[in-house]
Amino acid sequence: MSRRVTNGPEPGPLIERFSCLFQNLYCPKTNPSGIVSLGIAENLLCAEEILSFSRKAITENLIQKDLTYGDNLWGSRRLNEALAGFLNRYFNPAVNVDPEHIITGVGVSAILDHLFHTLLDAGDGVLILNPYYAGFDRDLVGGRSGVKLVGVDWAGYKDQIECQNEDEVQDEWAGDGGLEEAFEKALQNARADGVDVRAILICNPHNPLGITVSRSTLIGYCKFAQKHDLHLVSDEIYAMSVYENKSFPGARPFCSALSIDLERDIEGHFDKGRLHCVYGMSKDFSANGFRIGALITQHNPRLLRTLAQLSIQIKISSPADVIFSTLLTSDYLPTFLRLNQSRLSVAQERVRTWFERRQVVVRDCNAGHFVWVNLGPRIGIKTRDEETRVFQKLLDGGLYVAPGSAYHHKTPGWFRVTFSVPPENLEAGLERLEDLLNLRCADEL
């Protein structure tokens, strides 16, 4: 084995167990004793609609050219034009997105791997707010780029997670105890440890918290990146999975980093070539398996040229290209997006109500495919080892949910529970959770 691999991070508690999970997934008809997965962010609420649309798209639009390398090696003109139109329609960009601003690849993971491999050297640092998506460790630390993720702890974030008064909490960037102060501290500490910090990575909407980032905070990130000569990468893969949560009336709408007017909103000069956005089909379109991701960078032609030379390695298959480009340009698109958001809203309310009836704290959310719940006080989790034992107990009992430690959350007892699964799977999973942890309703105690 190469030193690149053997010197990388050890697999976390999630990666170690994925193989056994995927080989024994629950199905009410064919494998009722299998493991119910409420831990992977897969959206199957509109699976039948996507399957039906995909079959028709392939039948009507797959052509002879799709058996070749197509019209370029870094994403078909057809798909890039469809993506540009979609982004201009739904992301409200300050500058219109052109097809030439886009590089596509086999999923956002591959896009991030290529991007950071190109922008940064091995060992360079990337600032990211804790908790953060566990897959970033795999994609960026354990991948080719070998960068170092520098987790940023912010007391204000902790308050928002744990106090349940989010309508009264503002995510202020500046001032005492603000995000800017937290990022500045993390940056200086990393540099003192010899880490050359070169970028910031944000996830908006956020995984695992399921919230959106405010416009003022995005502007703060931009100013911080300019001040310290950093690239700013915004992962917006859940952009169209923002739904209504009646229990969270103060929730913010989605605001893309592309919508920031870098001349009007940023005081002083801003190097536009340092801002990059990534998006993909997996989450908003119930299609993790199609593996479609895109990088949008509007003011860095050198980066685009460099990535284009490498992109044959991650070129999207023609059938997936046909399906996604057809969907993005179809009259059905607005209907599908509304349907998906409606079903996410219903599923989230079902899970939230289930936990709250059992006196489990659920963090307010309005985006993504999961809820962030605190089982700690309810069942007595006080240490990381206790959290791990509960995680293993659930897995041994046929239920997979993701522990907070996998997302670098500091307080033991938090779990991410996915609700965007088929309703029968969701009910089976909640039933097992109730039985395994004795989570009876308050009126049954």
Helices and strands as residue ranges (DSSP letters): H 3-6, H 15-22, E 36-37, H 47-61, G 64-67, H 77-90, G 99-101, E 102-105, H 108-119, E 125-129, H 135-136, I 137-141, E 148-152, H 155-163, G 166-168, H 179-192, E 197-203, H 215-227, E 231-235, G 257-259, G 272-274, E 275-280, G 288-290, E 293-296, H 301-310, G 311-314, H 318-328, H 333-357, E 361-362, E 370-374, H 376-379, H 384-396, E 399-400, E 402-403, G 404-407, E 414-418, H 423-437, G 442-444
